Amino acid sequence: MTEVSSGSVGTPKWQTLPDTPRLPTGGQEGVVEIAGAKIWYKVYGSGPPVILLHGGLGNSDYWGLQVAALAATCQVIVMDSRGHGRSSRGGGTMSYVLMKNDVMALIDHCNLPKAAIVGWSDGAIIGLLLAMQHPDRISGVFCFGANSGPNGTFDLTNNAMFNRYIKRTEEEYARLSPTPDGFGEFLGEMNTMWITQPDFTVADLKGIQVPVWVVDGDHEEVIRREDTLFIADTIPNSGLSIQPEVSHFSVLQDPDQFTADIRRFLRAKGIV
């Protein structure tokens, strides 16, 4: 089992924010250039392609405790979203569609006929967009912590956990980004995006035909449960899974559970 720091004794793990892991050594690094940005990615293992998309403000290191296990049976591709981590910002107004286009550029760059998407938070929203707009290229979406619109999230202004996460990602941005002093501007752009996007309609969600599991934590502090249920109830033939004793940061709080659920999804849908 993976050992993870869980804070002080007696603190429920859904109230902790364990350290960000690092990606495993090895793998093949690369860059895709699109719309003025250089999108960083890294590939591990071989087999059916699975692309891991991190949450807003974060970077690919957040998948550090999933990559090795998944790479035993899959070609695992991590990428830093536009303006995040090691990827540059480029031009255009920040949007989920812009970041979705970056994923498609990566899929084409790697000559992948199809890929499964594992998305957390913003990455999950991008995964749903890919399923809506490019169903012929997406073999399935494991969608953790997505919202259908701005009203699907809580007001996070005074949310201690999310503010801790912002502080951490600012430090990571300074260490990884090609524009290390630009976090304030970047955060402003992300906040502007979050208050207006996404805007998924019933018709959008009903139109999804690729396999989707809608997943969240039972102590989710960012996404309203009713919105998670709306997404799951509206996407045809989707699965719903609520992970126990974790929050929006499940990927850190119980990485073994998170990895096991990804593998269960990939097996259930015949992807591996």
N, C-alpha and C positions, 0 to 999 in steps of 0.2 A: 504494500500500500504506500501511496505517496504521503510523506510527512509534510504537513503544512502548519505554520504558526497560526494559532487561533486566538491569540490575545490572552488576557488574564483568565485564570481558572474560574470556571463558573459562568463565563460570558458565552451566551449562545452564539454559535458560529455565524448565524445570519446577522449578527451585530458587529462582526469583525470584517476587516479589510486586509487579508493576508498579503504579504509582500508580493509584488509582481515578479513572476519567474523570468528566467531568460530562455531563449530558444535553444534547442540542442545544438551542439557543434555539428559540423558537416553540412550536407545539403548543398544545393547549387543556387547561388545568388544571381539576381538579374534586375534589370530596369526596363520598364516599358514607357516610351514617350508618347503622350497623347494630350492634346489640347493645352500645350505649353507646360505640362507637368511631367516630372519623372517619377513614375510609380515603382517603388521598390517591392521586390518579391523574393521568396526563397522556396525551393522545391526539395522535398524529402521523399524517399521511398519510391515504390513503383506499384502499379495496379490501377484500379479505377480512380479517376481524379476527384479529389475533394478539396474545395477551396474554403479556407477559414477566414471569416470577415469579423474583425474586432469591433468593439463599441466606440461611440463618439468620444473624441479626445484621446483615445488610447492608441495602441500600436500592437504589432504582431506578437510582441513578447508575452502578452496576456494569454496566448495559446501554448506557452512553454511546457505546461504539464499535460497537454493533450497530444502533441505532435508525435512523440516517439511511439506511443501505443497505436495511434492510427496509421502511422507509416509502416507498421508491420504487415498491413494488408492493402494499403492504398497509396496512391501518389498524393501526398499532402502538400498543398500550396498555401503559404501564408502571404499576405500582402498588406502593406501599410496604406490605408486609404489616403486619397488626395489631401495634402496639407497636414497629414498625421505622421508621426514617427519619422521615418527616414525618407518619406515621399515629399516632393516639393508641392507647392500650392498651385502653380500655373495660373491660368486665366479663367474667366467666367464666374458667375455668381454661384456660391456654394449651394449644392442641392443634392438630393438623393439620386436624381437622374444623372447628374454629372458623375457621381461616384459609381453608379451602375454602369455607365459607359466605360469607365476605367476597368471594371471587372471584365466586361466583354472584350476590351482590348487585350487584356491579359490572356483570356481564353483563346483568342485568335493567335496571339503571339506564341503561345505554347502548343498551338495546333491541336487543341482538344476538341473532338467532335461534341462531347458533352462533359459536364462537370456537376457534381453535387455541391450544394452550398450549405455550410454550417455558419450561421450568423448569430451574433450576440448584439442585442440592442440596435444601434444604427446599422450594424452588419446584417441583422435579421430583416430590417426594413428593406435594405438593398436586395437581400435574397428574395423577398416577396416581389419586388419590382422586376427582378430578373425572371421570376416565374411567370409574371403577367406578360412581359414584353418579349421574352426570348424562350418560350417553352421548348422549342426544338433543341436548345443547347443546354438545358438544365435537367438533370436526372432526378433531382429531389432537393427539398429545402428543409433543414432543421432550423427552426425559427425560435430563438430564445429571447424573450423580453422585447418584442416589437410592440409598437402602438400603431393604430390605424390613422390617427390624427392628433393634433396638439391637445385636444380635450381628453385624450386617452392617458395623459400623464398627470401626476400630482404636481403641485407647486413645490419646486425643489429649492426655493430661495433659502430657507432655513433648515434644510435637510442636512444633518451633521455628516451622515455617511457620504452623500454625494459631494459635499464640500471638501471632505477629506480626499475623495477621488480626484476632484479638480486640482487640489494642491499637489497631489502626487503626479498627475499627468503634466502639470506645468514643469515639474522637475525633470520628468522623462523627456518632455519636448526640448528642453534646453540641452539635454545630453545627446539626443538623437537627430534633431531636425537640422536640415541645411540652412534654416533661418532661426538660430537658437534664441534670438531676442524677440521673436514675433508672436509669442503665445497670446498676449493681450488682444492683438488684432484678430488672431485666429479664433479665440474664444468668442469674440464679438460676432464674427461671421457665423459661427456655429449656433450661437443663441438666436440670431436672426432667422436661421434656417429652422430651428426647433419650434419657434412660435408660429410658423406657417405651414410646416411640412411634417410628415406626409399628409396626403389628403385622399386616402383610399375610400372609394365608394363601395356600396354593396355590389354593384355591377363589376367593379374591378376585382373584388375578392371572389365573387362567384365565377368569374372567368378563368380562375387558376385551374389548370388541369394536370399539373405535375404533382407528384407526391409531396405532401407537406405535413410535418408535425409541428404543432404550436406548443411551445414549452415555456414554462416560467417557474419561479420559485414561490413557495407557499408564504414567504415573508417578503414578497416584492414590495419595494418602497418607491419605485419610480413609475411603474405602469399600473393603471387601474385594472383590477381583476375583471370588471365588466367589459373592458375593451379587449382583454385577452380572450374572453369567452366569445365576444362578438366575432373576432377574427376566426377562431376555431369553428364556430357555428356556421359561418358564412362560406368558408372555403370548402368546396365539395370534397367529400371523402377524406378530410384532414383528420389527423389524430391530435388529441389533447393530452399533455402530460404535465402534471404539477409536481416539481421536485420538492421533497421534504427538507425542512430545516435549513433553507437557504433563501437568499434575497436576490436582487438584481445582479449581484456579484458572485453568483453561484460558481462560475468558472474558476474563481479563486478559493471560495469557501469550501467546496467539496469537489475537487477536480476529478477524483476517481468516479464519483457518481455522474458527473457531467460527461466524462469520456465514455462510460458504460452506456449512457443513454444515446450518445451519438452512434456508437457501434450497433446498438439495438435497432436504431432507425435504419442505418445503412443495410443491415441484414434483412430487416422486415420488408424493405422496399426492393430487395434484390440488387442493390447497388454493389455490394461485395458478396 
